[in-house]
Amino acid sequence: MKKLFFLLLISAALLAQKSNEVSAKIYGFVRFDAAFNSRLVDAARESYFVFHPYPEELIQNKEDKNEVPNFNFYSVLTRVGLKLNGPDVLGAKASATIETDFFGFNDQLMGLLRLRVATIDLNWDKTSLSFGQNWHPMFISLVPSVASPNAGTPFQPLGRFPQVKLSYKLDDNFKFIGTLLSQRDFANVGLSNSPDNTQIRYSLIPNVTLQLEYLKDNNLIGAGVDFKSLIPQTVTSANYKTDKRLNCFSPWAYLKFDAQPLTIMAKGVYGQNLTNVMLIGGFGIKSIDPVTKEYEYAPLNTISGWLDLNYKIDNNLSTGIYVGYSKLLSSSDTLVSVYGRGINTSTKKAIDNLLRISPRLVYTENNIKIYAQLEMTSAAYGDYQTNHKFELKNLKTVTNYNLMLGAMYNF
């Protein structure tokens, strides 16, 4: 499978280079990371892509079963992409991009190829149209300069989705962006307390985002809103059809201030049920019809934000720090049950808040980048009760120290 893909990729690039109409460029990087965690963590790919530490769980001798230091070496984020530029279409510059890596779809399939990005792009003077799989606008609007593969998650919204995106330049500085998205690899947590993209498929209403950006001299300020209307189930436990919706509204804002050698970036989100972009939170059931067993839903609210400072010491060396905070807010509604990320429906424990402080040092020369990063992530877990207003009590904080050393060769 891997050999076939690379043969096709190289063949396409060679054929395109021979054509007068289509040009092609292969890009990407080879990456190696060595990572240490001070305890067990909720993460993707064998504790590589870290979200937050697991809670304290005391066993015999009052020892914490999750206090287990661990380390590993990784190269699965090695990435390759192909950028194609062809003749104009409808008066627009036409291009396409396909990108993959070896991250796989879960721990068992780690090392196998997966689709990252696949887009077709049309660019006019003021208008751009893109369709395919790409990053969620809440992510790509502004990305921190962290060295970690998690890109600042779970404080930074993250995910790739099939989408149609329209951008329009209002003038030299202002730009409007509208995007319609579905869900595939990244999906909202459903009633099974696991990701379930049938919620948006049955809804017949795509995820909608609207943005307005102002860009001047590499300084950026922007804001957006995200709306989803989900149908968590279509048949009740009493065998009645249902189309009750879970509507979620999430505004966000971001800014970048470039005052070389210092760059300041920040983003803030007030989100409802943003489990599809890896934030803590979710939704709850407000009531159950006594006859049909039909549910009434309510989203849980989460605030999340981050600040990233990057200082360029010289042409090769830079240092920086990333600080993120996220909090799951209490609910004014009485909830029969709750579901989401950072919520354990079995133990009735959930994450109240997360805090991360992450300094880094990066050396870059020509195609090589070498980096060291310390990521200190604290999670405060609390207890909640069903059939009550959602509120977390008896908070207990645990902290994971993640140390990562790595190198990348860009091409």
C-alpha positions as a Markdown table, in Angstrom:
| # | Residue | x | y | z |
|---|---|---|---|---|
| 1 | Met | 0.0 | 0.0 | 0.0 |
| 2 | Lys | 2.7 | 2.4 | 1.0 |
| 3 | Lys | 4.9 | 1.5 | -2.0 |
| 4 | Leu | 2.0 | 1.9 | -4.4 |
| 5 | Phe | 1.1 | 5.3 | -3.0 |
| 6 | Phe | 4.6 | 6.6 | -3.4 |
| 7 | Leu | 5.0 | 5.2 | -6.8 |
| 8 | Leu | 1.8 | 7.0 | -7.9 |
| 9 | Leu | 2.9 | 10.2 | -6.2 |
| 10 | Ile | 6.3 | 10.2 | -7.9 |
| 11 | Ser | 4.8 | 9.2 | -11.2 |
| 12 | Ala | 2.3 | 12.0 | -11.0 |
| 13 | Ala | 5.0 | 14.6 | -10.2 |
| 14 | Leu | 7.2 | 13.4 | -13.1 |
| 15 | Leu | 4.4 | 13.4 | -15.6 |
| 16 | Ala | 3.3 | 16.8 | -14.4 |
| 17 | Gln | 6.8 | 18.3 | -14.7 |
| 18 | Lys | 6.9 | 17.1 | -18.4 |
| 19 | Ser | 3.6 | 18.8 | -19.1 |
| 20 | Asn | 3.4 | 22.4 | -20.3 |
| 21 | Glu | 0.1 | 22.9 | -18.6 |
| 22 | Val | 0.5 | 21.3 | -15.2 |
| 23 | Ser | 3.3 | 21.8 | -12.7 |
| 24 | Ala | 3.8 | 19.7 | -9.6 |
| 25 | Lys | 5.8 | 20.0 | -6.4 |
| 26 | Ile | 6.4 | 17.3 | -3.8 |
| 27 | Tyr | 6.7 | 18.7 | -0.3 |
| 28 | Gly | 6.8 | 17.6 | 3.3 |
| 29 | Phe | 9.2 | 16.6 | 6.1 |
| 30 | Val | 10.9 | 13.7 | 7.8 |
| 31 | Arg | 10.4 | 13.9 | 11.5 |
| 32 | Phe | 11.8 | 12.1 | 14.6 |
| 33 | Asp | 10.7 | 12.7 | 18.2 |
| 34 | Ala | 11.8 | 11.3 | 21.5 |
| 35 | Ala | 9.1 | 11.9 | 24.2 |
| 36 | Phe | 8.8 | 11.3 | 27.9 |
| 37 | Asn | 5.6 | 11.5 | 30.0 |
| 38 | Ser | 5.7 | 11.5 | 33.8 |
| 39 | Arg | 2.4 | 9.6 | 34.0 |
| 40 | Leu | -0.2 | 7.9 | 31.8 |
| 41 | Val | -2.1 | 10.3 | 29.6 |
| 42 | Asp | -5.2 | 10.6 | 27.4 |
| 43 | Ala | -3.4 | 10.7 | 24.0 |
| 44 | Ala | -3.3 | 9.5 | 20.5 |
| 45 | Arg | -0.7 | 7.0 | 19.1 |
| 46 | Glu | 0.9 | 5.5 | 22.2 |
| 47 | Ser | 1.1 | 8.6 | 24.3 |
| 48 | Tyr | 2.6 | 10.7 | 21.5 |
| 49 | Phe | -0.2 | 13.2 | 20.7 |
| 50 | Val | -1.0 | 14.2 | 24.3 |
| 51 | Phe | -4.3 | 15.8 | 25.4 |
| 52 | His | -4.2 | 15.7 | 29.2 |
| 53 | Pro | -3.2 | 13.4 | 32.1 |
| 54 | Tyr | -5.4 | 10.6 | 33.4 |
| 55 | Pro | -7.0 | 11.2 | 36.9 |
| 56 | Glu | -5.6 | 9.7 | 40.1 |
| 57 | Glu | -6.9 | 6.2 | 40.6 |
| 58 | Leu | -5.8 | 4.7 | 43.9 |
| 59 | Ile | -5.3 | 0.9 | 44.2 |
| 60 | Gln | -3.6 | -1.3 | 46.8 |
| 61 | Asn | -1.2 | 0.5 | 49.2 |
| 62 | Lys | -2.9 | 3.7 | 48.1 |
| 63 | Glu | -0.8 | 3.9 | 45.0 |
| 64 | Asp | -1.9 | 5.7 | 41.9 |
| 65 | Lys | -2.2 | 3.3 | 39.0 |
| 66 | Asn | -1.8 | 6.1 | 36.5 |
| 67 | Glu | 1.5 | 7.3 | 37.9 |
| 68 | Val | 3.6 | 5.4 | 35.4 |
| 69 | Pro | 6.4 | 7.3 | 33.7 |
| 70 | Asn | 6.9 | 6.3 | 30.0 |
| 71 | Phe | 8.8 | 7.2 | 26.9 |
| 72 | Asn | 9.0 | 6.3 | 23.2 |
| 73 | Phe | 10.6 | 7.2 | 19.9 |
| 74 | Tyr | 8.4 | 8.3 | 17.0 |
| 75 | Ser | 8.6 | 8.9 | 13.3 |
| 76 | Val | 5.0 | 8.5 | 12.3 |
| 77 | Leu | 4.3 | 12.2 | 11.7 |
| 78 | Thr | 6.7 | 12.1 | 8.7 |
| 79 | Arg | 4.6 | 13.8 | 6.0 |
| 80 | Val | 4.5 | 14.0 | 2.2 |
| 81 | Gly | 2.3 | 16.1 | -0.1 |
| 82 | Leu | 1.8 | 16.9 | -3.7 |
| 83 | Lys | 0.8 | 20.4 | -4.9 |
| 84 | Leu | -0.5 | 20.6 | -8.5 |
| 85 | Asn | -1.0 | 23.8 | -10.5 |
| 86 | Gly | -2.8 | 23.6 | -13.8 |
| 87 | Pro | -4.4 | 25.8 | -16.5 |
| 88 | Asp | -7.0 | 28.4 | -15.5 |
| 89 | Val | -10.6 | 27.3 | -15.1 |
| 90 | Leu | -13.5 | 29.8 | -15.4 |
| 91 | Gly | -11.0 | 32.6 | -15.2 |
| 92 | Ala | -9.5 | 31.3 | -11.9 |
| 93 | Lys | -6.1 | 29.9 | -11.1 |
| 94 | Ala | -6.7 | 26.2 | -10.5 |
| 95 | Ser | -4.7 | 24.0 | -8.2 |
| 96 | Ala | -5.0 | 20.8 | -6.1 |
| 97 | Thr | -3.3 | 19.4 | -3.0 |
| 98 | Ile | -3.1 | 16.0 | -1.6 |
| 99 | Glu | -1.2 | 15.2 | 1.7 |
| 100 | Thr | -0.6 | 12.2 | 3.8 |
| 101 | Asp | 1.4 | 10.9 | 6.8 |
| 102 | Phe | 2.0 | 7.7 | 8.7 |
| 103 | Phe | 0.0 | 8.6 | 11.8 |
| 104 | Gly | -2.6 | 5.9 | 11.1 |
| 105 | Phe | -6.2 | 5.9 | 12.4 |
| 106 | Asn | -5.6 | 4.4 | 15.8 |
| 107 | Asp | -2.8 | 2.8 | 17.9 |
| 108 | Gln | -3.3 | -0.5 | 16.1 |
| 109 | Leu | -3.0 | 1.1 | 12.6 |
| 110 | Met | -0.1 | 3.4 | 13.7 |
| 111 | Gly | 2.4 | 3.6 | 10.9 |
| 112 | Leu | -0.1 | 3.2 | 8.1 |
| 113 | Leu | -0.9 | 6.0 | 5.6 |
| 114 | Arg | -3.9 | 8.3 | 6.2 |
| 115 | Leu | -5.5 | 11.1 | 4.3 |
| 116 | Arg | -4.7 | 14.5 | 5.8 |
| 117 | Val | -5.6 | 17.0 | 3.1 |
| 118 | Ala | -7.2 | 16.7 | -0.4 |
| 119 | Thr | -8.5 | 19.9 | -1.9 |
| 120 | Ile | -9.3 | 21.5 | -5.2 |
| 121 | Asp | -8.8 | 25.3 | -5.2 |
| 122 | Leu | -10.0 | 28.0 | -7.6 |
| 123 | Asn | -8.6 | 31.5 | -7.0 |
| 124 | Trp | -9.9 | 34.7 | -8.7 |
| 125 | Asp | -8.7 | 38.2 | -8.0 |
| 126 | Lys | -10.9 | 38.7 | -4.9 |
| 127 | Thr | -12.7 | 35.3 | -4.6 |
| 128 | Ser | -11.4 | 31.9 | -3.7 |
| 129 | Leu | -13.3 | 28.6 | -3.7 |
| 130 | Ser | -11.9 | 25.4 | -2.1 |
| 131 | Phe | -13.5 | 22.0 | -1.7 |
| 132 | Gly | -12.2 | 18.8 | -0.3 |
| 133 | Gln | -10.8 | 17.7 | 3.1 |
| 134 | Asn | -8.9 | 20.4 | 5.0 |
| 135 | Trp | -8.5 | 21.9 | 8.4 |
| 136 | His | -11.4 | 23.3 | 10.4 |
| 137 | Pro | -11.5 | 27.1 | 10.3 |
| 138 | Met | -11.3 | 27.3 | 14.1 |
| 139 | Phe | -7.9 | 25.6 | 13.8 |
| 140 | Ile | -6.3 | 27.1 | 10.6 |
| 141 | Ser | -7.4 | 30.7 | 11.4 |
| 142 | Leu | -4.3 | 30.8 | 13.7 |
| 143 | Val | -1.9 | 28.1 | 14.8 |
| 144 | Pro | 0.6 | 28.4 | 17.7 |
| 145 | Ser | 4.3 | 27.9 | 17.1 |
| 146 | Val | 4.6 | 24.9 | 19.4 |
| 147 | Ala | 6.9 | 22.0 | 18.6 |
| 148 | Ser | 4.6 | 19.3 | 20.0 |
| 149 | Pro | 2.5 | 17.3 | 17.4 |
| 150 | Asn | -0.7 | 18.2 | 19.3 |
| 151 | Ala | -0.4 | 21.8 | 18.0 |
| 152 | Gly | -1.8 | 23.2 | 21.2 |
| 153 | Thr | -4.7 | 20.8 | 21.6 |
| 154 | Pro | -7.0 | 20.6 | 23.6 |
| 155 | Phe | -6.9 | 24.4 | 24.1 |
| 156 | Gln | -6.5 | 25.0 | 20.3 |
| 157 | Pro | -9.5 | 23.5 | 18.3 |
| 158 | Leu | -8.1 | 20.9 | 15.9 |
| 159 | Gly | -9.5 | 18.7 | 13.2 |
| 160 | Arg | -9.7 | 18.1 | 9.4 |
| 161 | Phe | -13.1 | 17.8 | 7.7 |
| 162 | Pro | -14.7 | 17.5 | 4.3 |
| 163 | Gln | -15.7 | 21.0 | 3.4 |
| 164 | Val | -16.6 | 23.7 | 0.9 |
| 165 | Lys | -14.9 | 27.1 | 1.7 |
| 166 | Leu | -15.6 | 30.5 | 0.1 |
| 167 | Ser | -13.3 | 33.4 | 0.7 |
| 168 | Tyr | -13.8 | 37.0 | -0.5 |
| 169 | Lys | -11.5 | 40.0 | -0.2 |
| 170 | Leu | -13.6 | 43.0 | 0.8 |
| 171 | Asp | -10.5 | 45.3 | 0.3 |
| 172 | Asp | -6.8 | 45.2 | 0.7 |
| 173 | Asn | -7.1 | 44.2 | 4.4 |
| 174 | Phe | -10.5 | 42.7 | 5.2 |
| 175 | Lys | -11.5 | 39.2 | 4.2 |
| 176 | Phe | -14.8 | 37.3 | 4.6 |
| 177 | Ile | -14.7 | 33.5 | 4.9 |
| 178 | Gly | -17.7 | 31.1 | 4.9 |
| 179 | Thr | -17.3 | 27.3 | 5.2 |
| 180 | Leu | -19.7 | 24.4 | 5.1 |
| 181 | Leu | -18.4 | 21.2 | 6.7 |
| 182 | Ser | -19.3 | 17.6 | 7.3 |
| 183 | Gln | -17.5 | 15.1 | 9.6 |
| 184 | Arg | -15.4 | 12.0 | 9.0 |
| 185 | Asp | -12.2 | 11.3 | 11.1 |
| 186 | Phe | -13.1 | 14.0 | 13.6 |
| 187 | Ala | -16.7 | 13.7 | 14.8 |
| 188 | Asn | -18.8 | 14.9 | 17.7 |
| 189 | Val | -19.2 | 12.5 | 20.7 |
| 190 | Gly | -22.6 | 10.9 | 20.7 |
| 191 | Leu | -24.9 | 9.0 | 23.0 |
| 192 | Ser | -22.4 | 6.1 | 23.0 |
| 193 | Asn | -19.9 | 8.6 | 24.5 |
| 194 | Ser | -17.6 | 8.0 | 21.5 |
| 195 | Pro | -17.3 | 9.9 | 18.2 |
| 196 | Asp | -20.3 | 9.5 | 15.9 |
| 197 | Asn | -20.6 | 11.3 | 12.6 |
| 198 | Thr | -24.1 | 10.0 | 11.9 |
| 199 | Gln | -25.3 | 12.9 | 14.1 |
| 200 | Ile | -24.5 | 15.4 | 11.4 |
| 201 | Arg | -25.3 | 13.0 | 8.5 |
| 202 | Tyr | -28.8 | 12.5 | 9.7 |
| 203 | Ser | -29.2 | 16.2 | 10.4 |
| 204 | Leu | -29.0 | 17.2 | 6.7 |
| 205 | Ile | -27.6 | 20.5 | 7.9 |
| 206 | Pro | -23.8 | 21.0 | 7.5 |
| 207 | Asn | -21.6 | 22.6 | 10.1 |
| 208 | Val | -21.5 | 26.3 | 9.2 |
| 209 | Thr | -18.7 | 28.8 | 10.1 |
| 210 | Leu | -18.5 | 32.5 | 9.2 |
| 211 | Gln | -15.3 | 34.6 | 9.7 |
| 212 | Leu | -14.1 | 38.1 | 9.2 |
| 213 | Glu | -10.4 | 38.8 | 9.2 |
| 214 | Tyr | -8.2 | 42.0 | 9.1 |
| 215 | Leu | -4.6 | 41.5 | 7.9 |
| 216 | Lys | -2.0 | 44.2 | 7.6 |
| 217 | Asp | 1.8 | 44.0 | 7.7 |
| 218 | Asn | 1.7 | 40.4 | 8.9 |
| 219 | Asn | -0.6 | 41.5 | 11.8 |
| 220 | Leu | -3.9 | 39.7 | 12.1 |
| 221 | Ile | -7.2 | 40.1 | 13.9 |
| 222 | Gly | -10.2 | 38.0 | 13.3 |
| 223 | Ala | -13.4 | 36.6 | 14.7 |
| 224 | Gly | -15.9 | 33.9 | 13.7 |
| 225 | Val | -19.0 | 31.9 | 14.6 |
| 226 | Asp | -19.6 | 28.1 | 14.3 |
| 227 | Phe | -23.0 | 26.5 | 14.2 |
| 228 | Lys | -24.0 | 22.9 | 14.3 |
| 229 | Ser | -27.4 | 21.2 | 14.4 |
| 230 | Leu | -27.0 | 17.5 | 15.3 |
| 231 | Ile | -29.5 | 14.6 | 15.6 |
| 232 | Pro | -28.0 | 12.3 | 18.2 |
| 233 | Gln | -30.6 | 9.5 | 17.6 |
| 234 | Thr | -33.3 | 8.6 | 15.1 |
| 235 | Val | -35.1 | 5.9 | 17.1 |
| 236 | Thr | -35.8 | 5.9 | 20.8 |
| 237 | Ser | -35.4 | 3.0 | 23.2 |
| 238 | Ala | -39.2 | 2.6 | 23.0 |
| 239 | Asn | -39.0 | 2.2 | 19.2 |
| 240 | Tyr | -40.4 | 5.6 | 18.3 |
| 241 | Lys | -38.9 | 7.7 | 15.5 |
| 242 | Thr | -37.3 | 11.0 | 16.7 |
| 243 | Asp | -35.7 | 13.9 | 15.0 |
| 244 | Lys | -34.9 | 16.0 | 18.1 |
| 245 | Arg | -32.0 | 18.3 | 17.5 |
| 246 | Leu | -29.0 | 19.4 | 19.5 |
| 247 | Asn | -28.1 | 23.0 | 18.3 |
| 248 | Cys | -24.7 | 24.3 | 19.2 |
| 249 | Phe | -23.3 | 27.9 | 18.7 |
| 250 | Ser | -19.7 | 28.8 | 19.2 |
| 251 | Pro | -18.0 | 32.2 | 18.7 |
| 252 | Trp | -14.2 | 32.6 | 18.6 |
| 253 | Ala | -11.6 | 35.4 | 18.1 |
| 254 | Tyr | -7.9 | 35.5 | 17.4 |
| 255 | Leu | -5.0 | 37.9 | 16.9 |
| 256 | Lys | -1.4 | 37.9 | 15.8 |
| 257 | Phe | 0.9 | 40.8 | 16.5 |
| 258 | Asp | 4.3 | 40.7 | 14.7 |
| 259 | Ala | 6.9 | 43.0 | 16.3 |
| 260 | Gln | 10.1 | 41.2 | 15.2 |
| 261 | Pro | 11.9 | 39.7 | 16.9 |
| 262 | Leu | 8.8 | 39.0 | 19.1 |
| 263 | Thr | 5.6 | 37.5 | 17.7 |
| 264 | Ile | 2.5 | 37.3 | 19.9 |
| 265 | Met | -0.5 | 35.1 | 19.0 |
| 266 | Ala | -3.7 | 34.4 | 21.0 |
| 267 | Lys | -7.1 | 32.7 | 20.5 |
| 268 | Gly | -10.2 | 32.5 | 22.6 |
| 269 | Val | -13.3 | 30.3 | 22.2 |
| 270 | Tyr | -16.7 | 30.2 | 23.9 |
| 271 | Gly | -17.9 | 26.8 | 22.7 |
| 272 | Gln | -20.9 | 24.5 | 22.8 |
| 273 | Asn | -20.2 | 20.8 | 22.3 |
| 274 | Leu | -16.9 | 21.3 | 20.4 |
| 275 | Thr | -15.9 | 17.6 | 20.9 |
| 276 | Asn | -15.4 | 17.4 | 17.1 |
| 277 | Val | -12.4 | 19.7 | 17.4 |
| 278 | Met | -11.0 | 18.0 | 20.5 |
| 279 | Leu | -12.1 | 20.4 | 23.2 |
| 280 | Ile | -13.4 | 19.2 | 26.6 |
| 281 | Gly | -17.2 | 19.4 | 27.1 |
| 282 | Gly | -20.1 | 17.8 | 25.3 |
| 283 | Phe | -23.9 | 17.8 | 25.8 |
| 284 | Gly | -26.6 | 16.4 | 28.2 |
| 285 | Ile | -30.1 | 15.1 | 28.2 |
| 286 | Lys | -32.5 | 17.6 | 29.8 |
| 287 | Ser | -35.6 | 15.4 | 29.8 |
| 288 | Ile | -37.1 | 12.1 | 28.6 |
| 289 | Asp | -40.6 | 11.7 | 27.4 |
| 290 | Pro | -42.3 | 9.1 | 29.7 |
| 291 | Val | -44.1 | 7.4 | 26.8 |
| 292 | Thr | -41.9 | 7.7 | 23.7 |
| 293 | Lys | -38.5 | 8.0 | 25.5 |
| 294 | Glu | -37.7 | 10.9 | 23.3 |
| 295 | Tyr | -34.8 | 13.1 | 24.5 |
| 296 | Glu | -34.5 | 16.8 | 24.9 |
| 297 | Tyr | -30.9 | 17.9 | 24.6 |
| 298 | Ala | -28.7 | 20.8 | 25.9 |
| 299 | Pro | -25.1 | 21.6 | 25.0 |
| 300 | Leu | -22.4 | 22.0 | 27.6 |
| 301 | Asn | -20.5 | 25.3 | 27.5 |
| 302 | Thr | -16.7 | 25.4 | 27.5 |
| 303 | Ile | -14.3 | 28.4 | 27.5 |
| 304 | Ser | -10.9 | 27.8 | 26.1 |
| 305 | Gly | -8.0 | 30.0 | 25.1 |
| 306 | Trp | -4.2 | 30.2 | 24.6 |
| 307 | Leu | -1.4 | 32.6 | 24.3 |
| 308 | Asp | 1.8 | 32.0 | 22.3 |
| 309 | Leu | 5.0 | 34.1 | 22.5 |
| 310 | Asn | 7.9 | 33.5 | 20.2 |
| 311 | Tyr | 11.2 | 35.4 | 20.3 |
| 312 | Lys | 13.7 | 35.1 | 17.6 |
| 313 | Ile | 17.2 | 35.3 | 19.2 |
| 314 | Asp | 19.1 | 35.3 | 15.9 |
| 315 | Asn | 18.7 | 33.9 | 12.4 |
| 316 | Asn | 18.9 | 30.3 | 13.6 |
| 317 | Leu | 17.7 | 30.2 | 17.2 |
| 318 | Ser | 14.3 | 31.0 | 18.7 |
| 319 | Thr | 12.6 | 30.5 | 22.0 |
| 320 | Gly | 8.9 | 30.7 | 23.0 |
| 321 | Ile | 6.3 | 29.8 | 25.5 |
| 322 | Tyr | 2.7 | 28.5 | 25.1 |
| 323 | Val | 0.0 | 28.9 | 27.8 |
| 324 | Gly | -3.4 | 27.4 | 27.4 |
| 325 | Tyr | -6.5 | 27.2 | 29.7 |
| 326 | Ser | -9.8 | 25.5 | 29.3 |
| 327 | Lys | -12.8 | 25.2 | 31.6 |
| 328 | Leu | -16.0 | 23.2 | 31.4 |
| 329 | Leu | -18.8 | 25.5 | 32.7 |
| 330 | Ser | -21.6 | 24.4 | 35.0 |
| 331 | Ser | -25.1 | 24.0 | 33.6 |
| 332 | Ser | -28.2 | 25.8 | 34.6 |
| 333 | Asp | -30.3 | 22.9 | 33.4 |
| 334 | Thr | -31.0 | 19.7 | 35.3 |
| 335 | Leu | -29.4 | 17.0 | 33.2 |
| 336 | Val | -30.4 | 13.3 | 33.3 |
| 337 | Ser | -27.0 | 12.3 | 31.9 |
| 338 | Val | -24.0 | 13.9 | 30.1 |
| 339 | Tyr | -21.7 | 12.8 | 27.3 |
| 340 | Gly | -18.5 | 14.3 | 25.9 |
| 341 | Arg | -14.7 | 14.6 | 26.0 |
| 342 | Gly | -13.2 | 14.5 | 29.4 |
| 343 | Ile | -16.4 | 13.0 | 30.8 |
| 344 | Asn | -16.5 | 9.4 | 32.2 |
| 345 | Thr | -20.1 | 8.2 | 32.3 |
| 346 | Ser | -19.1 | 5.1 | 34.3 |
| 347 | Thr | -17.3 | 6.8 | 37.2 |
| 348 | Lys | -19.3 | 10.1 | 37.0 |
| 349 | Lys | -16.1 | 12.1 | 36.9 |
| 350 | Ala | -15.2 | 14.8 | 34.4 |
| 351 | Ile | -12.5 | 17.4 | 33.8 |
| 352 | Asp | -13.4 | 20.8 | 35.3 |
| 353 | Asn | -10.4 | 22.7 | 33.9 |
| 354 | Leu | -7.1 | 22.2 | 32.1 |
| 355 | Leu | -3.9 | 24.3 | 32.3 |
| 356 | Arg | -0.8 | 24.0 | 30.1 |
| 357 | Ile | 2.5 | 25.9 | 30.3 |
| 358 | Ser | 5.0 | 24.9 | 27.6 |
| 359 | Pro | 8.4 | 26.6 | 27.0 |
| 360 | Arg | 10.4 | 25.6 | 23.9 |
| 361 | Leu | 13.8 | 26.2 | 22.2 |
| 362 | Val | 14.2 | 25.7 | 18.4 |
| 363 | Tyr | 17.3 | 25.7 | 16.2 |
| 364 | Thr | 16.8 | 26.0 | 12.4 |
| 365 | Glu | 19.4 | 25.8 | 9.7 |
| 366 | Asn | 18.6 | 25.4 | 6.1 |
| 367 | Asn | 16.3 | 22.3 | 5.9 |
| 368 | Ile | 16.9 | 21.1 | 9.4 |
| 369 | Lys | 15.0 | 22.0 | 12.5 |
| 370 | Ile | 16.0 | 20.8 | 16.0 |
| 371 | Tyr | 13.8 | 21.4 | 19.0 |
| 372 | Ala | 13.3 | 20.8 | 22.7 |
| 373 | Gln | 10.0 | 21.4 | 24.5 |
| 374 | Leu | 8.6 | 20.9 | 28.0 |
| 375 | Glu | 4.9 | 20.6 | 28.3 |
| 376 | Met | 3.3 | 20.8 | 31.7 |
| 377 | Thr | -0.4 | 20.0 | 31.6 |
| 378 | Ser | -2.6 | 19.9 | 34.7 |
| 379 | Ala | -6.2 | 18.5 | 34.7 |
| 380 | Ala | -8.6 | 19.1 | 37.6 |
| 381 | Tyr | -11.1 | 16.2 | 37.8 |
| 382 | Gly | -14.3 | 16.5 | 39.7 |
| 383 | Asp | -17.4 | 14.4 | 40.6 |
| 384 | Tyr | -20.9 | 15.1 | 39.1 |
| 385 | Gln | -24.4 | 13.8 | 39.7 |
| 386 | Thr | -27.0 | 12.8 | 37.1 |
| 387 | Asn | -30.5 | 14.2 | 37.4 |
| 388 | His | -28.9 | 17.4 | 38.9 |
| 389 | Lys | -27.6 | 20.6 | 37.5 |
| 390 | Phe | -24.2 | 19.8 | 36.0 |
| 391 | Glu | -21.6 | 20.9 | 38.4 |
| 392 | Leu | -18.2 | 19.4 | 39.3 |
| 393 | Lys | -17.2 | 19.1 | 43.0 |
| 394 | Asn | -14.4 | 17.6 | 45.0 |
| 395 | Leu | -11.8 | 18.7 | 42.5 |
| 396 | Lys | -8.4 | 16.8 | 42.4 |
| 397 | Thr | -5.6 | 18.1 | 40.1 |
| 398 | Val | -3.0 | 15.9 | 38.5 |
| 399 | Thr | -0.1 | 17.1 | 36.3 |
| 400 | Asn | 1.8 | 15.4 | 33.5 |
| 401 | Tyr | 5.3 | 16.6 | 32.5 |
| 402 | Asn | 6.0 | 15.8 | 28.8 |
| 403 | Leu | 9.6 | 16.4 | 27.6 |
| 404 | Met | 10.1 | 16.2 | 23.8 |
| 405 | Leu | 13.3 | 16.3 | 21.8 |
| 406 | Gly | 13.1 | 16.1 | 18.1 |
| 407 | Ala | 14.3 | 17.0 | 14.6 |
| 408 | Met | 12.8 | 17.6 | 11.2 |
| 409 | Tyr | 14.1 | 17.7 | 7.7 |
| 410 | Asn | 11.8 | 19.8 | 5.5 |
| 411 | Phe | 11.7 | 19.4 | 1.7 |
